[in-house]
């Protein structure tokens, strides 16, 4: 799967409709590895610090240049 802008790893809690972006990455194989890890080891929520449990993890492509610039605006590297 080829995408020039990257991928976002999102999760949706059981019983909720809203998707939340957890991580942005450039590589699809890295995104697949992260999702497999998150399914077995619950990562902490960024605001509360509590583990994210009962979540469905998704890999979605970043489709536009505008979204790409917005998603990577706070990137530390």
Secondary structure, 3 states (H helix, E strand, C coil): CCCCCCEEEEEEECCCCCCEEEEEECCHHHHHHHHHHHHHCCCECCCCCCECCCEEEEEEECCCHHHHHHHCCCCCC
